[in-house]
């Protein structure tokens, strides 16, 4: 499960590797410190979404002897969060210590007794502690070094590596689901409209979109602390969902709630984390539902923006996605959705 590290840059004697991964698509150059900390804090939420609607009886089922089960991946991620919390504490409290031989923290669970609730709770606790500790670190301490195998790495590198661990495990879980036969294919979709803005909602319609790893080129978010992480590069929504709410008397329209791609012809109730969306040459991986914001209350006659939430209105939420393959997208382009690791 170990991610890969590529060419390094040196600054003030510290090695700051650019960590990339061909499997999950992670690239540390695209991640701010804030992005990484917030992703660590959201690790349990993102993982719970990745295992949503998982068929009964497969939590500890291995597709083959060499591939860990989903429950093992979740438990391992909790252990990784515990390990990197320990290393962050060493960076602050024992500056310069060599931890080249420090073992990973033991798996939190108890072998065959790993169940979904206990594993996710262990992950929630470890990720929450890790994130809270990182937020408590003062600015000067972020340059502290830890020695691993003769090279010195900063806490700034460590938090991005932790975010990579989260994204890599989510990718692995999607792959296990596919190998277990938990597959989904949706076709017949089209791009109804495209939307972008310099920040805030609504997002006006645009004639076409160049999409790169950061999302729609020229698009921006007003509240960067809540939006804009690599797994939030695109916001996808269903034209049929918007039309249904409009038919109920709500003053909502495509682009109103900040979606970038308004898609039609797809069974939106089937969308879940880990699915691959293909739009022409552009591909993206669905990551998480967008959390409702009070700025979107104006689009509902009772001003209840909470109905945008995945937990309140299952099958109607907007979904974020990370960009796997950049490309140009235009209205009318065909859209398909399929399972994939």
C-alpha positions in Angstrom: 0.0 0.0 0.0 3.0 2.3 0.1 2.8 5.3 -2.2 5.6 6.4 -4.5 7.9 9.3 -4.2 9.5 11.0 -7.2 12.1 13.8 -7.8 12.9 16.0 -4.8 13.5 19.7 -4.4 15.8 21.0 -1.7 15.2 24.1 0.4 17.1 25.2 3.5 18.6 21.8 3.8 15.3 20.0 3.8 14.2 17.5 1.3 10.6 18.2 0.1 9.8 15.4 -2.3 7.1 15.7 -4.9 5.1 12.6 -4.1 3.1 11.2 -7.0 1.2 8.0 -7.5 0.2 6.5 -10.9 -2.5 4.4 -9.2 -4.6 6.9 -7.3 -3.4 10.0 -9.2 -2.0 11.9 -6.2 0.4 14.7 -6.8 1.6 16.6 -3.7 2.3 19.7 -5.9 -1.5 20.2 -6.2 -2.1 20.1 -2.5 -1.9 23.0 -0.1 -1.3 22.4 3.6 -4.9 23.3 4.3 -6.1 20.9 1.7 -4.1 18.1 3.3 -5.1 18.8 6.9 -8.8 19.0 5.9 -8.5 15.8 4.0 -7.0 14.0 7.0 -9.8 15.3 9.2 -12.3 14.1 6.6 -10.8 10.6 6.3 -13.6 8.7 8.1 -16.3 10.6 6.2 -14.7 10.0 2.9 -14.2 6.3 3.7 -17.7 5.8 4.9 -18.9 7.2 1.5 -16.5 4.8 -0.3 -18.2 1.9 1.4 -21.7 3.1 1.1 -24.2 0.6 -0.3 -21.6 -2.1 0.0 -23.2 -5.6 -0.4 -23.8 -7.5 2.8 -21.2 -10.1 3.8 -18.2 -8.7 1.9 -16.5 -6.5 4.5 -13.7 -9.0 5.1 -13.9 -10.8 1.7 -10.6 -10.8 -0.3 -11.0 -10.9 -4.1 -7.8 -13.0 -4.0 -5.2 -13.9 -1.4 -2.9 -11.0 -2.5 -5.6 -8.2 -2.3 -6.7 -7.0 1.2 -10.4 -6.9 2.0 -12.2 -3.6 2.3 -12.3 -3.9 6.1 -8.6 -4.5 6.2 -8.0 -1.4 4.1 -10.1 0.7 6.5 -8.4 -0.7 9.5 -5.0 -0.2 7.9 -5.8 3.5 7.2 -6.7 4.0 10.9 -3.3 2.5 11.8 -1.6 4.8 9.2 -3.3 7.8 10.8 -2.0 6.7 14.2 1.5 6.3 12.9 1.7 9.7 11.3 0.2 11.4 14.4 3.0 9.8 16.3 5.6 11.1 13.8 4.1 14.6 13.8 4.4 14.6 17.6 8.0 13.6 17.3 8.6 16.4 14.9 7.3 18.9 17.4 8.6 17.4 20.6 11.8 15.6 19.6 13.2 17.7 16.8 15.8 15.9 14.6 15.2 12.4 15.9 15.8 9.6 13.4 12.7 7.4 13.0 14.0 5.3 10.1 13.3 2.1 12.1 10.2 3.2 13.9 7.5 0.6 13.4 4.0 1.4 12.1 1.5 1.6 14.9 -0.4 -1.8 15.3 -3.6 -2.3 13.5 -6.4 -0.8 15.7 -8.9 -3.6 15.3 -8.8 -7.3 16.2 -8.3 -9.4 13.1 -11.4 -11.4 12.2 -13.5 -9.3 14.6 -13.1 -6.2 12.4 -16.6 -5.0 11.7 -17.6 -1.9 9.7 -18.8 0.2 12.7 -15.7 -0.4 14.8 -13.2 0.1 12.0 -14.8 3.3 10.9 -15.0 4.6 14.5 -11.3 3.8 15.0 -10.5 5.7 11.8 -12.6 8.6 12.9 -10.8 8.9 16.2 -7.3 8.6 14.8 -8.0 11.0 11.9 -9.7 13.5 14.2 -6.7 13.5 16.6 -4.2 13.7 13.8 -6.0 16.7 12.2 -6.5 18.5 15.5 -2.8 18.1 16.4 -1.8 19.5 13.0 -4.0 22.5 13.5 -2.4 23.2 16.9 1.1 23.5 15.4 2.5 27.0 15.1 3.9 28.3 11.8 7.6 28.0 12.7 7.3 24.4 13.6 6.1 23.4 10.2 9.7 23.5 9.0 10.9 21.0 11.6 12.6 18.0 10.2 12.3 14.3 10.8 15.0 11.9 9.6 13.9 8.9 7.7 16.6 6.7 6.0 19.2 9.5 6.1 17.0 12.1 4.5 15.2 15.0 6.4 11.6 15.7 5.8 9.5 18.5 7.1 6.1 18.3 8.8 4.7 20.0 5.6 5.8 16.9 3.7 4.3 14.6 6.3 0.8 16.1 6.2 0.7 15.8 2.4 1.9 12.2 2.7 -0.9 11.6 5.1 -3.4 13.0 2.6 -1.9 10.7 0.0 -2.6 7.7 2.3 -6.2 8.7 2.5 -6.7 9.1 -1.2 -4.7 5.9 -2.0 -6.9 3.8 0.4 -10.1 5.2 -1.2 -8.8 4.3 -4.6 -7.9 0.8 -3.3 -11.4 0.3 -1.8 -13.0 1.2 -5.1 -10.8 -1.4 -6.8 -11.8 -4.1 -4.3 -15.5 -3.4 -4.8 -15.0 -3.8 -8.6 -13.1 -7.1 -8.1 -15.8 -8.4 -5.9 -18.4 -7.8 -8.7 -20.0 -4.8 -7.1 -20.1 -2.9 -10.4 -22.3 -0.2 -11.9 -22.5 1.1 -15.4 -24.7 4.0 -16.5 -24.9 5.2 -20.1 -27.0 7.5 -22.2 -26.1 10.7 -20.4 -25.2 14.0 -21.9 -23.8 17.3 -20.8 -26.8 19.7 -20.6 -24.8 22.8 -19.6 -21.5 24.0 -18.2 -21.0 26.6 -15.5 -18.2 28.6 -14.0 -17.6 31.8 -12.0 -14.9 33.8 -10.3 -16.3 32.7 -7.0 -19.7 32.3 -5.3 -23.1 31.2 -6.6 -24.9 31.1 -9.0 -22.3 30.1 -11.6 -23.3 31.5 -15.0 -23.5 29.2 -18.0 -20.4 29.0 -20.3 -20.3 27.7 -23.9 -17.5 25.2 -23.3 -15.0 24.2 -20.7 -11.3 23.3 -20.6 -10.9 21.0 -17.7 -7.6 20.3 -16.1 -6.6 18.7 -12.8 -7.8 21.8 -10.9 -11.2 21.7 -12.5 -12.8 24.1 -15.0 -10.1 26.5 -16.1 -11.2 30.0 -14.9 -13.5 28.7 -12.2 -13.0 29.7 -8.6 -14.5 29.3 -5.1 -15.3 32.2 -2.8 -14.7 30.2 0.4 -11.4 28.4 -0.2 -11.3 26.9 3.2 -14.3 24.7 2.3 -13.8 24.1 -1.4 -11.2 23.6 -4.0 -9.3 20.5 -2.8 -8.1 18.1 -5.6 -11.0 15.8 -4.8 -13.4 18.8 -5.2 -12.1 19.8 -8.6 -15.5 19.5 -10.3 -19.0 19.7 -9.0 -21.5 17.5 -10.9 -25.3 17.6 -10.7 -28.3 16.2 -12.4 -30.6 18.4 -14.6 -33.5 16.1 -13.7 -33.0 16.8 -10.0 -33.0 20.5 -10.6 -36.0 20.3 -12.8 -37.9 18.2 -10.2 -37.3 20.8 -7.5 -38.2 23.6 -9.8 -41.5 21.8 -10.6 -42.2 21.7 -6.8 -42.1 25.5 -6.9 -38.5 26.3 -5.9 -36.7 29.1 -7.8 -33.7 26.9 -8.7 -32.1 26.5 -12.0 -28.9 24.9 -13.6 -25.8 26.5 -12.1 -27.6 28.0 -9.2 -26.0 25.8 -6.5 -22.5 26.0 -8.0 -22.3 22.9 -10.1 -19.9 22.9 -13.0 -21.4 20.2 -15.1 -25.1 19.8 -15.4 -25.7 16.3 -16.7 -28.9 14.8 -18.0 -30.1 11.3 -18.8 -28.4 9.5 -15.8 -30.1 7.8 -12.9 -28.7 10.2 -10.3 -29.8 8.0 -7.4 -27.1 5.5 -8.4 -24.2 7.9 -8.2 -21.8 7.1 -5.4 -18.2 7.7 -4.4 -15.5 5.8 -6.4 -17.4 5.8 -9.7 -15.6 7.0 -12.9 -17.4 9.6 -15.0 -16.4 9.7 -18.7 -17.2 12.9 -20.7 -15.6 12.7 -24.1 -11.9 12.5 -23.4 -12.2 13.8 -19.9 -12.5 11.4 -17.0 -13.2 12.1 -13.3 -13.6 10.1 -10.1 -16.6 10.8 -7.9 -15.4 11.5 -4.4 -18.1 13.0 -2.1 -21.4 14.8 -2.0 -21.2 18.6 -1.7 -22.1 19.8 1.8 -25.1 22.3 1.8 -24.2 25.9 2.2 -26.5 28.7 3.5 -25.7 30.7 0.4 -27.9 28.3 -1.5 -31.0 28.8 0.8 -32.3 31.4 -1.7 -33.0 28.6 -4.3 -35.7 27.1 -2.1 -39.1 28.7 -1.3 -38.7 27.8 2.4 -35.0 28.7 2.4 -34.1 25.3 3.7 -30.7 24.6 2.1 -30.3 21.4 4.0 -32.4 19.5 1.5 -29.3 19.7 -0.8 -27.5 17.3 1.6 -26.9 13.7 0.7 -28.2 12.6 4.2 -31.4 14.6 3.8 -32.1 14.0 0.1 -30.4 10.7 -0.9 -30.1 10.5 -4.7 -30.4 14.3 -5.2 -27.1 15.7 -3.9 -24.4 17.4 -5.9 -21.2 15.3 -6.2 -17.6 16.4 -6.2 -15.1 14.7 -8.4 -11.3 14.6 -8.9 -10.0 15.0 -12.5 -8.1 12.0 -13.8 -7.8 12.9 -17.4 -8.1 16.6 -18.5 -10.0 17.5 -21.6 -12.4 19.9 -23.4 -16.1 19.5 -22.6 -19.1 21.0 -24.5 -22.8 20.8 -24.1 -24.2 17.7 -25.9 -21.1 15.6 -25.1 -22.0 12.0 -24.2 -21.6 11.0 -20.5 -21.1 7.5 -19.1 -20.5 6.3 -15.6 -18.8 3.0 -14.5 -17.1 1.4 -11.6 -13.3 1.5 -11.4 -10.4 1.5 -9.0 
